[in-house]
Amino acid sequence: MKGMIKRGFRLERLRISGRKDWVIFWLFAGMIAYVAGGMMDYRLDEWLWGMADPWMTNLNVPLGYGRAMIAAGLLVVLGEAVMFFKKKPVKYRLWLLAAGLAVVLGAPALYRLHSSLIVSSLWKAEPESVTVWLDGKELGLKNQEGVLREEEYRTLLELCRSLEQITDPAEAEACMAWYKAEGDFVGADSVWLDFPERYGHHYALNLRIKDGYIYLWRGYLWKEEQVTFFRDNGIAEWMEGL
């Protein structure tokens, strides 16, 4: 029996001896690295989410960057091992290492750029639908029964586009303290702008307006709520005027 197994599964048959074998080897290695990256990318995606554009919410976040970073790292390790056993020149190993580091280190910057491009729909595209919730009542425009007039829609869009984020740490901290005490979604008016897909993803802006505070609930980062606050540029008064 052992003899039959040895004759049937010779180690020599597993050797990579030509270009075709190497192509198959790296094809399978790439697929395994891709699958493994998808199984281990949760924490890395969470870390990348912290670098997203402050106008981005977790509903619109681009995916795949964490998986790509892990897959690239695994392939670099495998490639370095192969070149070591094949006794390839050190310069080739250094080039591979540099290429892998470029992918791993460049991914966060590309992720931030991608999220900013997705968010840019607010200023560069027309929304597919616009919905305003005021005192619990829904006012729609475009793709819904028209309630807002065209001039009201244009004014609202310009107000949303001209909002200024509060970046001063002390002021932002005070806003967050208010949010934790009085914010949330209960009793807040809101504006929802839904934009068509650009750069591989849709973008939706869901502003909340309450007690003079203008804010965008973005999701959670390491179980902490992420909220972007904006200075009131007249949008709260405009909402009251409706």
C-alpha positions, 0 to 999 in steps of 0.5 A: 500500500505504501509503495502504491502511494509513493508511486502515485504521489511522487514529490517530483511531480509537485516541483515547479519547473517551467513558466507555466507552473510558475503562472499556476503557482502565483495564480493560486497564491494570489487567490489564497492571499485574496481570500485570506485578506477578506478573512482578516481585514476587519480591524484594518478596515476599521483603522482605515475608516478613521482616515475617511473624509469627515463628510463620509459616513459608514454607508458610503465607505469604499471597501477592499483596501484592507483586503488589498493591504493584507493580500499584498503583504502575504504575497510579498512574504511568499515572494521573498521566501521563494527568491531566498530559496531560489538564491535570487540576487538581493537587489530583486528581493529589495525591489519586491520589498519596496513594491510591497511597502509601496502598496501597503503604505500607499493604500491609506492615502489612496483610501482617503483620496477615494473617500474624498472623491466620492464625497465630491459628488455633493459639489459636482453632481445633482442629487437624484432625490432630495428629502426634508423631514421637518417636525416629523413631516416628509417633504420630497423633491425629485423622484418623489411627489414634488413639495419643495419648489425648484427655487427652494431646492436650489437654495437648500442645495447651496446651503448644504454645499456651503456648510463649514465644518467645525475643526476647532478641538475645543468647539468640536468637543463642546458640540460632542458633549451637547450631542451625547446629552441632547443630540441623537436623532429624536426630535431632529429635523433632517435633510437627505441628499442622495447622489448618483454613483461616481468613483465606484460608489453612491454618496448620501448626505444626511444632515441633522438639525436640532437646537441650532446644531448642524451635524452629520452622524457618520457611524462608529469607530472602535465603538465610539460615535463619529459625528461631524459638526458644521457652523450654521450658515442659515440652514436652520433658519431656512428650515424653520421658514418652511 
